[in-house]
Amino acid sequence: MFSAFLTFRPAERSGEDVDIILARLKNVKAFERFHPGLLQQICLWGFYECLEKGITLYRQGDIGTSWYAVLSGSLDVRVSETSNYQDAVTICTLGTGTAFGESILDNTPRHATIVTREFSELLRIEQREFRSLWEKYHQCMAGLLAPPYGSLHKCFLFFHSGMPDKENISNNVPSEKILRAGKIIRNAILSRAPHMIRDRKYHLKTYRQCCVGTELVDWQMQQSSYIHSRIQAVGMWQVLLEEGVLNHVDQELNFQDKYLFYRFLDDEQEDAPLPSEEECKESQEELQDTLLLLSQIGPDAHMRMILRKHPSERTTDDLEIIYEELLHIKALSHLSTTVKRELAGVLIFESHAKAGTVLFNQGEEGTSWYIILKGSVNVVIYGKGVVCTLHEGDDFGKLALVNDAPRAASIEDFNRILRDVEANTVRLKEHGQDVLVLEKSLSSSRSSVHGVSSSNYKYKVMSGTPEKILEHLLEMMRLDSQFSESDSALNDFVLMHCVFIPNSQLCPVLMAQYPFTASQGSEQEKLDYTLNNKRRVIRLVMQWAAAHGDHLQQEDVAVAFLERFFMAVSDDAKVILPLRDQLTELERIVKLNLSILSQHKVLLRQFSTGDEKLQKREPIKSNDELLFKVYCCDHTYTTIRVCVAASVKEVIGAVADKLGSAEDLLLVSLSSAGEKVIFKPNDVSVFSSLSINGRLFACRRDQLDSLTPLPEQEGPTTGSLSSFELMSSKDVAYHMTSYDWELFHCVHELELIYHTFGRQNVKKTTVNLDLFLRRFNEIQFWVITEICLCSQLSKRVQLLKKFIKIAAHCKEYKNLNAFFAVIMGLSNPAVSRLSQTWEKLPSKFKKFYVEFENLMDPSRNHRAYRLTVAKLEPPIIPFMPLLIKDMTFTHEGNKTFIDNLVNFEKARMIANTVKIVRHCRSQPFSPDSPVANKNHPEVRGYVRHLNVIDNQRTLTQLSHRLEPRRS
């Protein structure tokens, strides 16, 4: 939507187009402080560009014509000392949010060559318009440019697709705000718990007017529901300590949750005055907002506190927090998790408050390398000036030129870590080639023999061929336990194998592993070894069948293997009696698969989350059939009958049978906003990829421009307030959660993997996951639609209150997916701009909303949300877009194969995210149902079929009609 309007020529952009672009830019941190007129001009003059990987945007020495900002993707900055492109060296990478190309202001040649590192989206402003903007708004544009035109720090442009980003408030909170926060908290303590601030004696010495660290943490956790842990509270107190509002009596820099003494700044003076009655009242009113502010900036302070510690003083929790940060730094994605954990122990903190500080000079031997946590750094080359500016998350230093490394740790430390890891790496070779790479580490278990303690080693698979990994994991399987670490790795293999060895290849490998017989040892030893090997393979096959469930029935090769394998085990069990124990369970699994396979296919007459309103949702299988409407240019349609997993080629064939011709037919997805997506012939299960009000069209290529949305795609013209306002918020939240749980429960774990790696690549469908993700968008647009279709101001205020209450109940029911969807609907520009409506919202509800927004805070990789979820017991409906984002980040940041070997570490990381879904569903959903009333069937039907407008442009127009822009 946003990018579509940026492709129009400026003269063709309407005021509404500019408004939609403006709504998006307002969420960009670097633009927040800009003059509204400048923002309006950027919306008017900016162009959208998307470039494939390896495209040269411009070369060193060229005279520039445009200025750019990176909306997504990344670009390499290459510099040559000889100005010869072939000699160019990549000195850094420009990531999402960076801006470049300001040399167009004075027509100086480009200082570097810029090449796309991956598929990238850019915002471009041409030279004439950029100069015009600079002349008029140069003071507020300085933050976008590198010197000599702009300021050295805070050069950020942040764009996020999918989930909105809030301001990372820790970047630039004024000192006055933090000083005020300290005063509010001190006054609140003196009015609520005055005994906490008093003279204290310790080792015959009196400490005047002090607090104790543990008591401060205890008190803070009692004050607010969004302080989730003692660690979070420590970070909040650290903010006050760093600003000097709170001081350790011995001047230590780090706040500690211990029996240590701290004193507020106001208590440093003799006879510090007590707060007046007016000040006490203010502290009561402002305390929650103050704690919210500190909770937002606390994680950064806590991270600084940990990194300031000497590596030997870092606790296990400290190392885990640093490690989690390193996981999300792209520059480190090529390093193993072991190396990242080791790095967590040696990284140190540096801060350079003064602009212009030189970290090292060109030509000096590098001893450290860096990752930028906050601020920015200019890369200056003698004779060329500033060639680029590095921003938050970028890395630099001598080592960065070699292998994209991280932040302020010595090269000596890094080399030692790599040496240690390599020394503990075991490589199995065949024909001179690595086939299995294991990492040796000390096991936590210790055994004692004759009073002497001996350490055991464990071996973790790092990479290997699929066959060798499987062979090793089978050897490590312990038959005397229900679960062990090696079994966990086997579970990861079972989940992830479709990526590197599909069933068509795995089944023969499993069959070959089973008839294994030992060739050495006594007869009894050979018999025992053979028996144990067979039992391991049987156990693996049962685990594989249990994990894949219905998905096995959709593959003839898997079903045939199960039958053949069962016959082999049955024959062996007649001779090897111990195998009979496993045979019964194996027989149950095989019969289950065969009986389901023989059932008639289900015919789905429609295909959306709202169909069959009151029927319980069941998982949709790829071989289920459906009747589906495919439209033509004149809005007539033909109904086809195909299986869910049908390819586009098959769908076009079915349409052609009805139309009588398939010549040059395209299958197109058309959204309510008129956006078209042409499907490729090998795309599968396209029905589930449609937007909420999207439709499938079949047309010739020359008819593409004439496609227009159906009237029904526009969505409702009136809201459902008349019936919706009669429903209790708790009832609505309960039935939403009940239905969302049905959808969530239908999602197979494998669909998450197919979605991450691309269902086209693994030739699988993700239909149940698609529907669940679409439900998130449906709820979000439902909130926006109802508010934008409500013309009466007082009713809109009531709607805001109702949606905030529904969000609260969803959170109570642990339906975090719907909770986020409702809050994000309220955060949509079409709703958030309704200032008259928000002004009339009672302060209690405003505070709830702010608290809920805080839970959505994306800083520190959504730490607030993750801390909340970690404390919940299943059943939970998690925020699915974040899990998808985690898996996508892991997938894109790590190679699937390294030197032609399966990167099993990557498989393990993705499997761990999948296991979060498994944990969330490990208990059945059965919350206390609201008190039954006559409206329950109506509420149940209502939440299962939400009528929404999913056209952002239409919603923005409706919003402006409700409350026109104030002049």
C-alpha positions, 0 to 999 in steps of 0.5 A, a space after each residue: 500500500 505505502 510503496 504503491 503511492 510512491 510509484 506515482 509521479 508527484 503530479 499524479 499524487 492526490 492529497 489522500 495519497 500524500 496523507 497515506 504516505 505521511 501516516 507511514 512516515 510519521 512512524 519513522 523515528 528520524 522524521 518525528 521532530 521534523 517540520 510538518 511542511 517538510 514531511 508533506 514535501 517528502 511525501 510529495 517528492 519521494 519515489 519508491 525503488 526496489 532492486 534485486 541483489 547485486 545491482 550497482 546503484 552508482 559507482 565511485 566518481 559518478 556525479 550523483 542525481 538522487 538522495 536515498 534512504 533504505 526502507 528494507 534490505 542492505 547495500 555494500 559500500 565499496 571504495 577503491 584507492 585507484 578509482 578502479 571498480 575491480 579493486 574496490 573493497 567493501 568497507 561497510 554495509 548500509 542497512 534498513 534505516 540508513 540514508 546516503 547520497 548527500 553529495 548531490 548538494 554540491 555536485 561532488 563525485 560519489 565517494 564510493 560504489 553502492 551495490 545491493 547486498 540483497 533485495 532492497 527497497 529504497 526511498 529516492 528524492 531527486 537532486 532538484 527537489 532535495 536541494 529545494 528541501 535543504 534550502 528551506 528545511 536545512 536545520 531539521 534535515 541535518 539529522 539525515 546527513 553525514 557531516 559536513 552537511 549534518 550532525 554527527 549523531 542520531 542519523 536514523 530512518 527506521 521503516 518496519 513492515 508487518 509490525 509497527 515500531 515504537 520510539 526507542 525512547 532510551 535514545 534521547 530522553 531529556 535529563 529533565 524527564 529523568 530528574 522529574 522521574 526521580 523526584 516523583 518516585 522519591 515523593 511516592 516512597 515518602 508518602 506510601 512507605 516513608 520507613 524505606 528512607 531513613 538513617 541506617 547503621 552498618 559496621 558501626 557507621 551511620 548512613 544518613 537517609 538511605 534506602 536498601 537496594 532489595 527494598 527498592 526493587 520489592 517496592 517497585 514491583 508492587 507498584 505496577 503490573 507491567 514490571 515483570 521481573 526483578 531484573 527489569 526493576 534493576 534496569 529501571 533503578 539503573 537509569 536513575 543511578 546513571 543520571 545521578 538522581 540516585 547514588 550508591 553511598 560508595 559511588 559504585 556505578 551499577 545498581 544491585 538487588 542486594 543489601 546495599 545503601 542508596 540515597 536520592 539526590 534530594 536527600 544528599 543535603 542536610 535536612 532535606 525537605 519532605 514533600 508538600 501535600 501538593 507534591 504528594 498528590 502529584 506523585 500519586 497521579 504521575 507515578 504510573 506514567 513515570 514507571 512506564 517511562 523507566 520500564 521503556 528505558 530500563 533495558 538499555 541501562 541494564 545492558 550497559 550495566 552488564 557490559 560495564 562489568 568485568 567479564 569475570 563478574 558477569 552472572 549466568 543471567 548477564 551472559 544470557 541477556 548479552 547472548 540474546 542481543 548477539 543473536 539478533 545482530 546480523 553481522 554475527 549470523 555466520 558465527 556458531 551459537 557457541 562462539 556467540 556465547 563465548 563472545 558474551 563473556 568478553 564484550 565490553 562497553 565503550 561510550 563516547 559522548 562527544 561528537 568527533 571523537 576518533 576511535 582509530 586512524 586509517 593505517 593503524 593496526 586494529 586491536 578491537 572491533 565494534 558494534 554500534 548500540 546507539 548513535 552513529 560513526 562516520 567512516 572517513 577516508 583521506 582525500 575522500 572525506 566522509 564516505 558513509 555513516 554507520 548506524 545502530 547495529 552496524 559493525 566496524 574495525 579491522 576484523 569487520 573487513 575480514 568476516 563481518 564481526 561485532 563490537 568492542 572486544 579485543 581481537 586477541 579474545 576473538 582469536 582465542 574463542 575461535 581457537 578453543 572452538 576449533 580445538 573442541 571440534 571433531 571432524 569425521 571424514 570420508 574420502 578426504 571430505 568432512 561428513 560430520 562435524 561435532 562440537 565437544 564440550 564438558 558434560 554437566 553430569 559427573 560420575 565417581 569411580 572409587 571416590 575419584 570424580 571423572 568428567 564426561 564429554 558430550 558431542 553436539 552435532 554442528 553440521 554433516 550430511 543428512 545420513 551421517 547426522 541421522 546415524 550419529 543421533 541413532 547411536 547416541 539415543 538412550 533406550 533406558 530414558 524417556 528423554 535425553 539431550 541426544 533425543 532432543 537433537 533427534 527431535 530437531 532432526 525429525 522436525 526439520 528434515 524436510 528442508 535437507 532430506 525429504 521423505 522420498 530420500 529419508 524413507 530408504 535411509 531409515 529402511 537401510 538402517 533397520 536390518 543392521 547386524 553386528 559383525 564383531 564380538 560374541 554371539 550374545 554381544 552381536 545379538 544385543 547390539 543388533 536388538 538395540 539398533 533395531 529398537 532405536 530405529 523403531 523408536 525414531 520411526 514412531 517419533 517421526 510418524 507422531 511428529 508428522 501426523 496427518 502430513 504423512 498420509 498425504 505422501 504415498 512414499 511415506 505410507 508405503 514405507 510405514 507398511 513395509 517397515 511394519 512388516 519387517 518389524 513383525 517378522 523380526 518380532 517372531 524371532 526377537 521377542 523383546 521387539 514385541 513391546 514396540 510392535 503394538 504401538 507401531 501397529 497402532 500408528 500404521 493402522 491410523 495412517 492407513 484408515 485415514 488415507 482410505 477416508 473420502 476427501 472432505 469437500 470444502 464449499 468455501 474457504 475463509 475463517 468465517 465459514 461454517 460459523 458455528 462448526 468447530 474448525 478442523 485441520 485442512 489437508 492438502 488433498 481436501 477438495 474445495 469449490 471456489 469462485 474464480 472471477 473474470 474481467 467483467 465480474 462474472 465467475 466460474 466455480 471450480 473444484 480442485 484440491 487445496 494443494 493445487 498448483 496455479 497451472 492446475 487451477 488455470 486448467 480447471 478454469 479453462 475447462 469451464 471457459 473453453 480456452 486456456 490461452 495466455 491465461 493468468 491467475 491474479 490476486 486482486 485486493 480491495 485496494 486494486 493491488 494485483 499479484 500475478 501468481 507463478 505457474 508452480 505456486 501452490 495453495 494460492 486460495 489461502 494467500 488471498 487478503 481478507 477481501 481479496 479475490 481470484 481473477 483469471 484473465 489474459 495479460 492484455 486484460 490485466 489493466 482492466 481488472 477492478 475489484 468487485 463491489 463486495 470487496 469494498 466491505 461494509 458501509 455501516 458498522 455493527 454497533 447496534 448489535 455489538 454494543 449489546 454484547 459483553 466485552 468478556 463474552 466477545 473476548 471469550 468467544 474470540 479466544 475459543 475460535 482463535 484456539 480452534 484455528 491455532 490448534 489446526 496449525 501443524 508444526 511443520 507448516 511453520 517450517 514450510 512457511 519459513 523456507 518457502 512452501 514453493 521450495 518444499 512443495 508443501 501447503 501452509 493453509 492452516 497457518 495462512 488462515 490463522 495469520 489472516 485472522 490476526 489481520 481480520 481482527 485488526 481491520 475489524 477494530 479500525 472498521 467499526 471505529 471509522 464507520 461510527 459517525 457519532 463522537 460519543 459512540 466512538 468513545 464508547 467503542 474505544 473503551 469497549 475495544 480496550 476492555 476486549 483487549 484486557 480480557 483477551 490478555 486475561 485469557 492468554 490470547 496474546 495474538 488477538 490482544 496484539 491485533 486489537 491494540 494494533 488496530 487502535 494504533 492504526 493511523 486511521 484511528 490514532 489520528 482521531 484526536 477528538 475521540 481520544 481526548 474524551 477517553 477517560 484517563 483510566 482507559 488511556 492508562 490501560 492503553 499505554 500499558 498495553 502499548 508498552 507490552 508491544 514495545 519492540 525494544 530489546 527484541 520485544 523483551 517486555 512481551 517475551 518476559 510476560 509470556 515466559 511467566 504464563 502457563 499453557 494453554 497460550 495463543 502466542 503472538 504468531 507474527 513475532 514467532 514467524 519473524 524469529 524464524 525468518 530472522 534465523 533462516 535469513 541470517 544463517 546458511 542452510 548448508 555450509 560447505 555442502 553440509 547441513 547446518 544443523 545448528 540452524 535447524 536446532 534454532 528454528 526447531 526451538 521456536 517451533 517448540 514454543 508453539 508445542 509448549 503453548 498447546 501442551 494443555 487444552 483450552 478450557 477457561 471459565 466460560 462467562 455466565 451463559 446468557 441468551 446472546 451467546 450463540 449470537 456472539 459466537 456467530 458474530 466473532 467468527 464472521 467479522 465484516 471488515 474494510 481492509 483497504 487502508 486508503 478507504 479507512 483513512 478517507 472515512 477517518 478524515 470525514 469523521 474528524 477533518 484535519 485541523 488547520 
